[in-house]
Amino acid sequence: MKLLRNAEVMTALGVQAILTFICCVFFQVYAGIGLHIFAVCAAFIVIYLVSTRRRYLKIAALAGDIDKILHGGDVLPIDNCTEGELGILQSEIYKMTVRLREQQQNLKKDKTYLADSIADISHQIRTPLTTINLIVTRLMRGDITDEKRLELTRELYGLLSRIDSLITILLKISKLDAGTVVFESERHELSSLIDTSSSPLLVPIELRCQELKITASGYFDGDFSWTCEALSNIIKNCMEHTPTGGTISVDACENPLYSEIIVTDTGNGISKKDLPHIFERFYKGENSGEGSFGIGLALARMIVTGQGGTLKAENLPHSGAKFTMRIYKGTV
């Protein structure tokens, strides 16, 4: 019998047997009822063995369920839990198992996401590197003209700038993912924020014969430099999807609850297929240009949500895209 192999049970039985023997001898000598005492003690021992066996069978079943879980089985059935200390133990093990299973699933998702991100980054970098290798090979030829050499050098510089821009954005995203960025909360003018954000894009906008309209009043509470990064990426996206001669509008205002910045353009808008994925990393829509990495808007949303704000993309009723950024003044 497996129960009798348990040292705890054998110790308890030994103590009960000694006490039973002492009681039987004592009451047999002085009262003559030793046989009755023996029967009562034997009944208690049997009851103890039966109850102990039932408890150990439940523990063995619980151990079997845990073993199944360790080998990829299902979670513990909660409906088998009963009252008492054993039921509490089973319930706690069940909750621990559910938590460990959730962590395991999250780790699998993180590993899959990391693998996909590395593949996407490798693809984004490999494309310009391949072109760079071809350009360098052509530059090494002796029969190339000075004019052609200058043209290839400019193209090479542009490709290197693309790689530098990609790495810079990826480093910023990795900092946000790691939680090492501490956003400051200071009060700044919305007009100053928009001017600083749009300043690097004024020349490209002018070269495209586009018009940038800015209407701003009020203040916002947040991190100035990071919010500039987010807004600049949004304006840049609108610029790239606005045709020659189009208009990009930035309207900002403040109310008691939040500061709002709305960026609109006169392009073709966002397709219904791309709209749900517009803020996903490395997602490039149907109308994305060759120089697009698909991470600018993802970075913008991470910055805005990291400050407790919201960023929404939608289409205008007639034509064009609309981005709405809100920086709240309190927890929402």
Phi and psi in degrees as GROMACS dihedral restraints (atoms count N, CA, C in turn):
[ dihedral_restraints ]
;  ai    aj    ak    al  type     phi  dphi    fc
    3     4     5     6     1   -63.0    20    10
    4     5     6     7     1   -30.1    20    10
    6     7     8     9     1   -62.4    20    10
    7     8     9    10     1   -36.7    20    10
    9    10    11    12     1   -75.7    20    10
   10    11    12    13     1    -7.6    20    10
   12    13    14    15     1   -82.7    20    10
   13    14    15    16     1   -10.3    20    10
   15    16    17    18     1   -78.5    20    10
   16    17    18    19     1   125.7    20    10
   18    19    20    21     1   -63.8    20    10
   19    20    21    22     1   -36.4    20    10
   21    22    23    24     1   -63.9    20    10
   22    23    24    25     1   -43.6    20    10
   24    25    26    27     1   -66.8    20    10
   25    26    27    28     1   -42.8    20    10
   27    28    29    30     1   -64.3    20    10
   28    29    30    31     1   -36.8    20    10
   30    31    32    33     1   -65.3    20    10
   31    32    33    34     1   -44.8    20    10
   33    34    35    36     1   -63.4    20    10
   34    35    36    37     1   -42.0    20    10
   36    37    38    39     1   -64.1    20    10
   37    38    39    40     1   -39.3    20    10
   39    40    41    42     1   -62.3    20    10
   40    41    42    43     1   -44.5    20    10
   42    43    44    45     1   -63.4    20    10
   43    44    45    46     1   -43.9    20    10
   45    46    47    48     1   -65.1    20    10
   46    47    48    49     1   -37.4    20    10
   48    49    50    51     1   -65.7    20    10
   49    50    51    52     1   -40.6    20    10
   51    52    53    54     1   -65.8    20    10
   52    53    54    55     1   -43.6    20    10
   54    55    56    57     1   -64.2    20    10
   55    56    57    58     1   -38.8    20    10
   57    58    59    60     1   -63.7    20    10
   58    59    60    61     1   -42.5    20    10
   60    61    62    63     1   -63.4    20    10
   61    62    63    64     1   -43.3    20    10
   63    64    65    66     1   -64.4    20    10
   64    65    66    67     1   -42.8    20    10
   66    67    68    69     1   -65.4    20    10
   67    68    69    70     1   -42.6    20    10
   69    70    71    72     1   -62.6    20    10
   70    71    72    73     1   -43.4    20    10
   72    73    74    75     1   -66.1    20    10
   73    74    75    76     1   -43.5    20    10
   75    76    77    78     1   -63.8    20    10
   76    77    78    79     1   -50.3    20    10
   78    79    80    81     1   -74.6    20    10
   79    80    81    82     1   -22.6    20    10
   81    82    83    84     1   -70.4    20    10
   82    83    84    85     1   -36.4    20    10
   84    85    86    87     1   -75.8    20    10
   85    86    87    88     1   -43.3    20    10
   87    88    89    90     1   -96.8    20    10
   88    89    90    91     1   -27.8    20    10
   90    91    92    93     1  -126.9    20    10
   91    92    93    94     1   -12.6    20    10
   93    94    95    96     1    73.5    20    10
   94    95    96    97     1    21.3    20    10
   96    97    98    99     1  -118.3    20    10
   97    98    99   100     1    27.3    20    10
   99   100   101   102     1   -58.7    20    10
  100   101   102   103     1   -35.9    20    10
  102   103   104   105     1   -65.3    20    10
  103   104   105   106     1   -39.5    20    10
  105   106   107   108     1   -67.1    20    10
  106   107   108   109     1   -41.0    20    10
  108   109   110   111     1   -62.0    20    10
  109   110   111   112     1   -39.1    20    10
  111   112   113   114     1   -63.5    20    10
  112   113   114   115     1   -41.2    20    10
  114   115   116   117     1   -64.5    20    10
  115   116   117   118     1   -43.1    20    10
  117   118   119   120     1   -64.7    20    10
  118   119   120   121     1   -44.1    20    10
  120   121   122   123     1   -65.2    20    10
  121   122   123   124     1   -38.6    20    10
  123   124   125   126     1   -63.0    20    10
  124   125   126   127     1   -38.2    20    10
  126   127   128   129     1   -64.6    20    10
  127   128   129   130     1   -41.6    20    10
  129   130   131   132     1   -64.5    20    10
  130   131   132   133     1   -37.9    20    10
  132   133   134   135     1   -64.6    20    10
  133   134   135   136     1   -42.1    20    10
  135   136   137   138     1   -62.9    20    10
  136   137   138   139     1   -43.8    20    10
  138   139   140   141     1   -61.3    20    10
  139   140   141   142     1   -41.2    20    10
  141   142   143   144     1   -62.3    20    10
  142   143   144   145     1   -44.4    20    10
  144   145   146   147     1   -64.5    20    10
  145   146   147   148     1   -40.2    20    10
  147   148   149   150     1   -65.9    20    10
  148   149   150   151     1   -47.6    20    10
  150   151   152   153     1   -65.2    20    10
  151   152   153   154     1   -39.7    20    10
  153   154   155   156     1   -65.4    20    10
  154   155   156   157     1   -40.2    20    10
  156   157   158   159     1   -63.1    20    10
  157   158   159   160     1   -42.6    20    10
  159   160   161   162     1   -62.0    20    10
  160   161   162   163     1   -41.4    20    10
  162   163   164   165     1   -64.6    20    10
  163   164   165   166     1   -42.3    20    10
  165   166   167   168     1   -70.9    20    10
  166   167   168   169     1   -29.7    20    10
  168   169   170   171     1   -65.4    20    10
  169   170   171   172     1   -39.1    20    10
  171   172   173   174     1   -65.8    20    10
  172   173   174   175     1   -41.1    20    10
  174   175   176   177     1   -64.2    20    10
  175   176   177   178     1   -40.4    20    10
  177   178   179   180     1   -64.2    20    10
  178   179   180   181     1   -39.5    20    10
  180   181   182   183     1   -65.1    20    10
  181   182   183   184     1   -39.8    20    10
  183   184   185   186     1   -64.5    20    10
  184   185   186   187     1   -41.5    20    10
  186   187   188   189     1   -63.6    20    10
  187   188   189   190     1   -37.3    20    10
  189   190   191   192     1   -64.6    20    10
  190   191   192   193     1   -40.0    20    10
  192   193   194   195     1   -64.2    20    10
  193   194   195   196     1   -40.9    20    10
  195   196   197   198     1   -63.6    20    10
  196   197   198   199     1   -40.0    20    10
  198   199   200   201     1   -63.2    20    10
  199   200   201   202     1   -39.1    20    10
  201   202   203   204     1   -63.2    20    10
  202   203   204   205     1   -40.3    20    10
  204   205   206   207     1   -65.2    20    10
  205   206   207   208     1   -41.1    20    10
  207   208   209   210     1   -62.6    20    10
  208   209   210   211     1   -24.0    20    10
  210   211   212   213     1  -104.3    20    10
  211   212   213   214     1    22.3    20    10
  213   214   215   216     1    93.1    20    10
  214   215   216   217     1    15.1    20    10
  216   217   218   219     1   -79.5    20    10
  217   218   219   220     1  -173.9    20    10
  219   220   221   222     1   -76.9    20    10
  220   221   222   223     1   172.3    20    10
  222   223   224   225     1   -74.3    20    10
  223   224   225   226     1   167.6    20    10
  225   226   227   228     1   -66.5    20    10
  226   227   228   229     1   138.6    20    10
  228   229   230   231     1   -72.4    20    10
  229   230   231   232     1   118.2    20    10
  231   232   233   234     1   -70.2    20    10
  232   233   234   235     1   -24.5    20    10
  234   235   236   237     1   -71.8    20    10
  235   236   237   238     1   -10.6    20    10
  237   238   239   240     1   -85.8    20    10
  238   239   240   241     1    -6.8    20    10
  240   241   242   243     1   -72.1    20    10
  241   242   243   244     1   139.2    20    10
  243   244   245   246     1  -123.6    20    10
  244   245   246   247     1   179.0    20    10
  246   247   248   249     1   -75.1    20    10
  247   248   249   250     1   166.1    20    10
  249   250   251   252     1    99.2    20    10
  250   251   252   253     1   175.6    20    10
  252   253   254   255     1   -63.0    20    10
  253   254   255   256     1   -37.8    20    10
  255   256   257   258     1   -66.1    20    10
  256   257   258   259     1   -37.8    20    10
  258   259   260   261     1   -65.7    20    10
  259   260   261   262     1   -39.3    20    10
  261   262   263   264     1   -63.8    20    10
  262   263   264   265     1   -42.7    20    10
  264   265   266   267     1   -61.2    20    10
  265   266   267   268     1   -44.0    20    10
  267   268   269   270     1   -63.9    20    10
  268   269   270   271     1   -39.8    20    10
  270   271   272   273     1   -65.1    20    10
  271   272   273   274     1   -43.0    20    10
  273   274   275   276     1   -65.6    20    10
  274   275   276   277     1   -39.8    20    10
  276   277   278   279     1   -64.8    20    10
  277   278   279   280     1   -37.8    20    10
  279   280   281   282     1   -61.8    20    10
  280   281   282   283     1   -47.0    20    10
  282   283   284   285     1   -64.6    20    10
  283   284   285   286     1   -38.8    20    10
  285   286   287   288     1   -64.9    20    10
  286   287   288   289     1   -38.8    20    10
  288   289   290   291     1   -65.3    20    10
  289   290   291   292     1   -42.9    20    10
  291   292   293   294     1   -61.6    20    10
  292   293   294   295     1   -42.2    20    10
  294   295   296   297     1   -65.2    20    10
  295   296   297   298     1   -43.5    20    10
  297   298   299   300     1   -64.2    20    10
  298   299   300   301     1   -37.4    20    10
  300   301   302   303     1   -66.1    20    10
  301   302   303   304     1   -39.9    20    10
  303   304   305   306     1   -64.1    20    10
  304   305   306   307     1   -42.5    20    10
  306   307   308   309     1   -63.1    20    10
  307   308   309   310     1   -38.1    20    10
  309   310   311   312     1   -63.9    20    10
  310   311   312   313     1   -43.1    20    10
  312   313   314   315     1   -65.0    20    10
  313   314   315   316     1   -39.5    20    10
  315   316   317   318     1   -64.8    20    10
  316   317   318   319     1   -39.1    20    10
  318   319   320   321     1   -64.1    20    10
  319   320   321   322     1   -39.1    20    10
  321   322   323   324     1   -64.0    20    10
  322   323   324   325     1   -42.2    20    10
  324   325   326   327     1   -63.3    20    10
  325   326   327   328     1   -41.9    20    10
  327   328   329   330     1   -63.7    20    10
  328   329   330   331     1   -41.1    20    10
  330   331   332   333     1   -65.4    20    10
  331   332   333   334     1   -41.4    20    10
  333   334   335   336     1   -64.8    20    10
  334   335   336   337     1   -42.8    20    10
  336   337   338   339     1   -64.8    20    10
  337   338   339   340     1   -40.6    20    10
  339   340   341   342     1   -63.8    20    10
  340   341   342   343     1   -43.4    20    10
  342   343   344   345     1   -63.0    20    10
  343   344   345   346     1   -42.4    20    10
  345   346   347   348     1   -65.6    20    10
  346   347   348   349     1   -39.5    20    10
  348   349   350   351     1   -65.1    20    10
  349   350   351   352     1   -42.7    20    10
  351   352   353   354     1   -62.9    20    10
  352   353   354   355     1   -40.0    20    10
  354   355   356   357     1   -64.4    20    10
  355   356   357   358     1   -41.9    20    10
  357   358   359   360     1   -65.5    20    10
  358   359   360   361     1   -43.6    20    10
  360   361   362   363     1   -63.1    20    10
  361   362   363   364     1   -43.1    20    10
  363   364   365   366     1   -60.5    20    10
  364   365   366   367     1   -40.9    20    10
  366   367   368   369     1   -65.7    20    10
  367   368   369   370     1   -42.6    20    10
  369   370   371   372     1   -64.4    20    10
  370   371   372   373     1   -36.8    20    10
  372   373   374   375     1   -82.8    20    10
  373   374   375   376     1   -34.7    20    10
  375   376   377   378     1   -63.9    20    10
  376   377   378   379     1   -37.3    20    10
  378   379   380   381     1   -60.3    20    10
  379   380   381   382     1   -53.3    20    10
  381   382   383   384     1   -68.5    20    10
  382   383   384   385     1   -30.4    20    10
  384   385   386   387     1   -64.5    20    10
  385   386   387   388     1   -37.8    20    10
  387   388   389   390     1   -62.7    20    10
  388   389   390   391     1   -43.4    20    10
  390   391   392   393     1   -65.2    20    10
  391   392   393   394     1   -39.0    20    10
  393   394   395   396     1   -61.4    20    10
  394   395   396   397     1   -42.1    20    10
  396   397   398   399     1   -61.0    20    10
  397   398   399   400     1   -41.0    20    10
  399   400   401   402     1   -65.8    20    10
  400   401   402   403     1   -41.1    20    10
  402   403   404   405     1   -65.5    20    10
  403   404   405   406     1   -42.7    20    10
  405   406   407   408     1   -61.7    20    10
  406   407   408   409     1   -39.7    20    10
  408   409   410   411     1   -61.7    20    10
  409   410   411   412     1   -41.5    20    10
  411   412   413   414     1   -69.7    20    10
  412   413   414   415     1   -34.9    20    10
  414   415   416   417     1   -67.7    20    10
  415   416   417   418     1   -24.9    20    10
  417   418   419   420     1   -78.8    20    10
  418   419   420   421     1   -11.3    20    10
  420   421   422   423     1   -72.3    20    10
  421   422   423   424     1   142.7    20    10
  423   424   425   426     1   -82.0    20    10
  424   425   426   427     1   -19.8    20    10
  426   427   428   429     1   -92.2    20    10
  427   428   429   430     1    11.6    20    10
  429   430   431   432     1   -81.7    20    10
  430   431   432   433     1   141.8    20    10
  432   433   434   435     1   -80.4    20    10
  433   434   435   436     1   161.1    20    10
  435   436   437   438     1   -64.5    20    10
  436   437   438   439     1   -37.8    20    10
  438   439   440   441     1   -63.5    20    10
  439   440   441   442     1   -44.6    20    10
  441   442   443   444     1   -67.7    20    10
  442   443   444   445     1   -37.8    20    10
  444   445   446   447     1   -61.9    20    10
  445   446   447   448     1   -41.4    20    10
  447   448   449   450     1   -64.8    20    10
  448   449   450   451     1   -40.5    20    10
  450   451   452   453     1   -63.0    20    10
  451   452   453   454     1   -45.0    20    10
  453   454   455   456     1   -66.8    20    10
  454   455   456   457     1   -34.5    20    10
  456   457   458   459     1   -65.5    20    10
  457   458   459   460     1   -40.5    20    10
  459   460   461   462     1   -64.4    20    10
  460   461   462   463     1   -41.9    20    10
  462   463   464   465     1   -63.5    20    10
  463   464   465   466     1   -40.1    20    10
  465   466   467   468     1   -62.8    20    10
  466   467   468   469     1   -41.9    20    10
  468   469   470   471     1   -62.4    20    10
  469   470   471   472     1   -40.6    20    10
  471   472   473   474     1   -63.7    20    10
  472   473   474   475     1   -41.3    20    10
  474   475   476   477     1   -66.2    20    10
  475   476   477   478     1   -41.0    20    10
  477   478   479   480     1   -64.3    20    10
  478   479   480   481     1   -35.8    20    10
  480   481   482   483     1   -65.7    20    10
  481   482   483   484     1   -37.5    20    10
  483   484   485   486     1   -62.8    20    10
  484   485   486   487     1   -45.6    20    10
  486   487   488   489     1   -63.5    20    10
  487   488   489   490     1   -42.0    20    10
  489   490   491   492     1   -62.5    20    10
  490   491   492   493     1   -41.5    20    10
  492   493   494   495     1   -63.9    20    10
  493   494   495   496     1   -42.3    20    10
  495   496   497   498     1   -62.5    20    10
  496   497   498   499     1   -46.5    20    10
  498   499   500   501     1   -64.3    20    10
  499   500   501   502     1   -39.1    20    10
  501   502   503   504     1   -61.7    20    10
  502   503   504   505     1   -45.4    20    10
  504   505   506   507     1   -65.5    20    10
  505   506   507   508     1   -41.2    20    10
  507   508   509   510     1   -63.8    20    10
  508   509   510   511     1   -37.1    20    10
  510   511   512   513     1   -64.7    20    10
  511   512   513   514     1   -38.9    20    10
  513   514   515   516     1   -66.6    20    10
  514   515   516   517     1   -41.7    20    10
  516   517   518   519     1   -64.2    20    10
  517   518   519   520     1   -41.4    20    10
  519   520   521   522     1   -64.5    20    10
  520   521   522   523     1   -35.9    20    10
  522   523   524   525     1   -64.7    20    10
  523   524   525   526     1   -41.5    20    10
  525   526   527   528     1   -66.5    20    10
  526   527   528   529     1   -39.9    20    10
  528   529   530   531     1   -63.4    20    10
  529   530   531   532     1   -40.5    20    10
  531   532   533   534     1   -75.9    20    10
  532   533   534   535     1   -10.6    20    10
  534   535   536   537     1    74.1    20    10
  535   536   537   538     1    22.1    20    10
  537   538   539   540     1   -90.2    20    10
  538   539   540   541     1    -5.3    20    10
  540   541   542   543     1   -88.9    20    10
  541   542   543   544     1   126.8    20    10
  543   544   545   546     1  -108.9    20    10
  544   545   546   547     1   110.7    20    10
  546   547   548   549     1   -77.1    20    10
  547   548   549   550     1   129.2    20    10
  549   550   551   552     1   -82.4    20    10
  550   551   552   553     1   150.8    20    10
  552   553   554   555     1  -120.8    20    10
  553   554   555   556     1    94.2    20    10
  555   556   557   558     1  -127.2    20    10
  556   557   558   559     1   158.7    20    10
  558   559   560   561     1   -91.4    20    10
  559   560   561   562     1   125.4    20    10
  561   562   563   564     1  -135.5    20    10
  562   563   564   565     1   156.0    20    10
  564   565   566   567     1   -74.2    20    10
  565   566   567   568     1   138.1    20    10
  567   568   569   570     1   -66.0    20    10
  568   569   570   571     1   -35.2    20    10
  570   571   572   573     1   -64.1    20    10
  571   572   573   574     1   -39.3    20    10
  573   574   575   576     1   -66.6    20    10
  574   575   576   577     1   -38.4    20    10
  576   577   578   579     1   -62.2    20    10
  577   578   579   580     1   -46.6    20    10
  579   580   581   582     1   -68.1    20    10
  580   581   582   583     1   -41.2    20    10
  582   583   584   585     1   -62.0    20    10
  583   584   585   586     1   -43.6    20    10
  585   586   587   588     1   -67.6    20    10
  586   587   588   589     1   -38.1    20    10
  588   589   590   591     1   -69.5    20    10
  589   590   591   592     1   -39.0    20    10
  591   592   593   594     1   -87.6    20    10
  592   593   594   595     1   -12.6    20    10
  594   595   596   597     1   -55.8    20    10
  595   596   597   598     1   -46.0    20    10
  597   598   599   600     1   -67.7    20    10
  598   599   600   601     1   -13.2    20    10
  600   601   602   603     1  -103.0    20    10
  601   602   603   604     1    -0.8    20    10
  603   604   605   606     1   -64.5    20    10
  604   605   606   607     1   -41.9    20    10
  606   607   608   609     1   -66.1    20    10
  607   608   609   610     1   -49.9    20    10
  609   610   611   612     1   -58.3    20    10
  610   611   612   613     1   -37.2    20    10
  612   613   614   615     1   -65.2    20    10
  613   614   615   616     1   -40.3    20    10
  615   616   617   618     1   -67.1    20    10
  616   617   618   619     1   -39.3    20    10
  618   619   620   621     1   -64.8    20    10
  619   620   621   622     1   -28.1    20    10
  621   622   623   624     1   -87.8    20    10
  622   623   624   625     1     3.2    20    10
  624   625   626   627     1    58.2    20    10
  625   626   627   628     1    35.6    20    10
  627   628   629   630     1   -98.5    20    10
  628   629   630   631     1   164.5    20    10
  630   631   632   633     1  -118.5    20    10
  631   632   633   634     1   132.4    20    10
  633   634   635   636     1  -109.7    20    10
  634   635   636   637     1   115.3    20    10
  636   637   638   639     1  -105.8    20    10
  637   638   639   640     1   128.8    20    10
  639   640   641   642     1  -124.8    20    10
  640   641   642   643     1   127.6    20    10
  642   643   644   645     1  -131.9    20    10
  643   644   645   646     1   114.1    20    10
  645   646   647   648     1  -142.1    20    10
  646   647   648   649     1   140.5    20    10
  648   649   650   651     1  -152.9    20    10
  649   650   651   652     1   146.3    20    10
  651   652   653   654     1    97.1    20    10
  652   653   654   655     1  -168.0    20    10
  654   655   656   657     1  -131.6    20    10
  655   656   657   658     1   170.4    20    10
  657   658   659   660     1  -139.7    20    10
  658   659   660   661     1   152.5    20    10
  660   661   662   663     1  -109.0    20    10
  661   662   663   664     1   110.0    20    10
  663   664   665   666     1   178.0    20    10
  664   665   666   667     1  -168.3    20    10
  666   667   668   669     1   -86.7    20    10
  667   668   669   670     1   118.0    20    10
  669   670   671   672     1   -65.8    20    10
  670   671   672   673     1   -51.2    20    10
  672   673   674   675     1   -66.8    20    10
  673   674   675   676     1   -43.7    20    10
  675   676   677   678     1   -69.1    20    10
  676   677   678   679     1   -38.1    20    10
  678   679   680   681     1   -66.7    20    10
  679   680   681   682     1   -34.6    20    10
  681   682   683   684     1   -60.6    20    10
  682   683   684   685     1   -41.5    20    10
  684   685   686   687     1   -60.5    20    10
  685   686   687   688     1   -44.5    20    10
  687   688   689   690     1   -64.9    20    10
  688   689   690   691     1   -48.7    20    10
  690   691   692   693     1   -65.9    20    10
  691   692   693   694     1   -36.4    20    10
  693   694   695   696     1   -62.9    20    10
  694   695   696   697     1   -40.1    20    10
  696   697   698   699     1   -65.1    20    10
  697   698   699   700     1   -35.9    20    10
  699   700   701   702     1   -68.4    20    10
  700   701   702   703     1   -46.6    20    10
  702   703   704   705     1   -62.9    20    10
  703   704   705   706     1   -39.2    20    10
  705   706   707   708     1   -62.9    20    10
  706   707   708   709     1   -41.0    20    10
  708   709   710   711     1   -62.8    20    10
  709   710   711   712     1   -42.8    20    10
  711   712   713   714     1   -65.0    20    10
  712   713   714   715     1   -39.1    20    10
  714   715   716   717     1   -61.7    20    10
  715   716   717   718     1   -43.0    20    10
  717   718   719   720     1   -68.6    20    10
  718   719   720   721     1   -23.2    20    10
  720   721   722   723     1  -107.7    20    10
  721   722   723   724     1    13.4    20    10
  723   724   725   726     1  -106.8    20    10
  724   725   726   727     1   130.2    20    10
  726   727   728   729     1   -68.9    20    10
  727   728   729   730     1   168.3    20    10
  729   730   731   732     1   -58.4    20    10
  730   731   732   733     1   131.5    20    10
  732   733   734   735     1    86.4    20    10
  733   734   735   736     1     2.1    20    10
  735   736   737   738     1   -80.3    20    10
  736   737   738   739     1  -178.5    20    10
  738   739   740   741     1  -128.9    20    10
  739   740   741   742     1   137.5    20    10
  741   742   743   744     1  -117.2    20    10
  742   743   744   745     1   124.5    20    10
  744   745   746   747     1  -115.2    20    10
  745   746   747   748     1   136.0    20    10
  747   748   749   750     1  -124.8    20    10
  748   749   750   751     1   113.7    20    10
  750   751   752   753     1  -117.4    20    10
  751   752   753   754     1   126.7    20    10
  753   754   755   756     1  -131.1    20    10
  754   755   756   757     1   141.6    20    10
  756   757   758   759     1  -153.3    20    10
  757   758   759   760     1   170.5    20    10
  759   760   761   762     1  -131.7    20    10
  760   761   762   763     1   141.2    20    10
  762   763   764   765     1  -134.2    20    10
  763   764   765   766     1   177.5    20    10
  765   766   767   768     1   -60.8    20    10
  766   767   768   769     1   -20.4    20    10
  768   769   770   771     1   -97.1    20    10
  769   770   771   772     1   -40.9    20    10
  771   772   773   774     1  -156.5    20    10
  772   773   774   775     1   167.4    20    10
  774   775   776   777     1  -107.1    20    10
  775   776   777   778     1   132.2    20    10
  777   778   779   780     1  -120.6    20    10
  778   779   780   781     1   135.5    20    10
  780   781   782   783     1  -125.6    20    10
  781   782   783   784     1   123.2    20    10
  783   784   785   786     1  -115.6    20    10
  784   785   786   787     1   123.3    20    10
  786   787   788   789     1  -114.3    20    10
  787   788   789   790     1   123.6    20    10
  789   790   791   792     1  -127.4    20    10
  790   791   792   793     1   158.7    20    10
  792   793   794   795     1  -138.2    20    10
  793   794   795   796     1   173.8    20    10
  795   796   797   798     1  -110.4    20    10
  796   797   798   799     1    31.7    20    10
  798   799   800   801     1   -82.6    20    10
  799   800   801   802     1  -160.1    20    10
  801   802   803   804     1   -84.3    20    10
  802   803   804   805     1    -3.8    20    10
  804   805   806   807     1    84.8    20    10
  805   806   807   808     1  -175.7    20    10
  807   808   809   810     1  -103.5    20    10
  808   809   810   811     1   129.8    20    10
  810   811   812   813     1   -66.0    20    10
  811   812   813   814     1   152.7    20    10
  813   814   815   816     1   -60.9    20    10
  814   815   816   817     1   -29.9    20    10
  816   817   818   819     1   -69.4    20    10
  817   818   819   820     1   -37.0    20    10
  819   820   821   822     1   -87.0    20    10
  820   821   822   823     1   -24.1    20    10
  822   823   824   825     1   -55.3    20    10
  823   824   825   826     1   -44.0    20    10
  825   826   827   828     1   -68.9    20    10
  826   827   828   829     1   -17.4    20    10
  828   829   830   831     1  -112.7    20    10
  829   830   831   832     1    10.5    20    10
  831   832   833   834     1   -63.2    20    10
  832   833   834   835     1   -27.1    20    10
  834   835   836   837     1  -102.0    20    10
  835   836   837   838     1    10.0    20    10
  837   838   839   840     1   -81.5    20    10
  838   839   840   841     1   147.6    20    10
  840   841   842   843     1   -68.9    20    10
  841   842   843   844     1   138.3    20    10
  843   844   845   846     1    63.5    20    10
  844   845   846   847     1    14.7    20    10
  846   847   848   849     1   -87.1    20    10
  847   848   849   850     1   125.0    20    10
  849   850   851   852     1  -117.4    20    10
  850   851   852   853     1   123.1    20    10
  852   853   854   855     1   -74.6    20    10
  853   854   855   856     1  -178.3    20    10
  855   856   857   858     1   -63.7    20    10
  856   857   858   859     1   -34.4    20    10
  858   859   860   861     1  -101.4    20    10
  859   860   861   862     1    17.5    20    10
  861   862   863   864     1   -70.5    20    10
  862   863   864   865     1   143.7    20    10
  864   865   866   867     1   -79.7    20    10
  865   866   867   868     1   171.2    20    10
  867   868   869   870     1   -66.8    20    10
  868   869   870   871     1   -29.2    20    10
  870   871   872   873     1   -85.9    20    10
  871   872   873   874     1     2.9    20    10
  873   874   875   876     1   -82.5    20    10
  874   875   876   877     1   137.9    20    10
  876   877   878   879     1   -99.2    20    10
  877   878   879   880     1   -21.2    20    10
  879   880   881   882     1    79.3    20    10
  880   881   882   883     1    24.9    20    10
  882   883   884   885     1  -128.0    20    10
  883   884   885   886     1    -6.6    20    10
  885   886   887   888     1   -63.4    20    10
  886   887   888   889     1   -46.6    20    10
  888   889   890   891     1   -71.3    20    10
  889   890   891   892     1   -32.2    20    10
  891   892   893   894     1   -62.6    20    10
  892   893   894   895     1   -43.7    20    10
  894   895   896   897     1   -63.6    20    10
  895   896   897   898     1   -40.8    20    10
  897   898   899   900     1   -60.0    20    10
  898   899   900   901     1   -45.0    20    10
  900   901   902   903     1   -66.1    20    10
  901   902   903   904     1   -40.4    20    10
  903   904   905   906     1   -59.9    20    10
  904   905   906   907     1   -40.2    20    10
  906   907   908   909     1   -67.4    20    10
  907   908   909   910     1   -44.7    20    10
  909   910   911   912     1   -67.8    20    10
  910   911   912   913     1   -48.5    20    10
  912   913   914   915     1   -67.2    20    10
  913   914   915   916     1   -28.8    20    10
  915   916   917   918     1   -64.9    20    10
  916   917   918   919     1   -22.2    20    10
  918   919   920   921     1   -99.1    20    10
  919   920   921   922     1    12.2    20    10
  921   922   923   924     1    81.1    20    10
  922   923   924   925     1    14.1    20    10
  924   925   926   927     1   -99.7    20    10
  925   926   927   928     1  -171.4    20    10
  927   928   929   930     1  -134.4    20    10
  928   929   930   931     1   151.5    20    10
  930   931   932   933     1  -137.8    20    10
  931   932   933   934     1   123.1    20    10
  933   934   935   936     1  -127.6    20    10
  934   935   936   937     1   142.7    20    10
  936   937   938   939     1  -119.2    20    10
  937   938   939   940     1   139.6    20    10
  939   940   941   942     1  -157.1    20    10
  940   941   942   943     1   173.6    20    10
  942   943   944   945     1  -102.6    20    10
  943   944   945   946     1   146.4    20    10
  945   946   947   948     1   -74.0    20    10
  946   947   948   949     1   157.6    20    10
  948   949   950   951     1   -55.6    20    10
  949   950   951   952     1   -39.9    20    10
  951   952   953   954     1   -98.2    20    10
  952   953   954   955     1   -61.7    20    10
  954   955   956   957     1  -161.3    20    10
  955   956   957   958     1   145.2    20    10
  957   958   959   960     1   110.6    20    10
  958   959   960   961     1   163.1    20    10
  960   961   962   963     1  -105.7    20    10
  961   962   963   964     1   158.2    20    10
  963   964   965   966     1  -137.9    20    10
  964   965   966   967     1   126.0    20    10
  966   967   968   969     1  -116.2    20    10
  967   968   969   970     1   128.0    20    10
  969   970   971   972     1  -117.1    20    10
  970   971   972   973     1   115.5    20    10
  972   973   974   975     1  -109.7    20    10
  973   974   975   976     1   131.0    20    10
  975   976   977   978     1  -127.9    20    10
  976   977   978   979     1   128.7    20    10
  978   979   980   981     1  -111.3    20    10
  979   980   981   982     1   111.1    20    10
  981   982   983   984     1   -81.1    20    10
  982   983   984   985     1   154.0    20    10
  984   985   986   987     1   -89.1    20    10
  985   986   987   988     1    -7.7    20    10
  987   988   989   990     1  -152.5    20    10
  988   989   990   991     1   178.9    20    10
  990   991   992   993     1   -71.7    20    10
  991   992   993   994     1   130.4    20    10
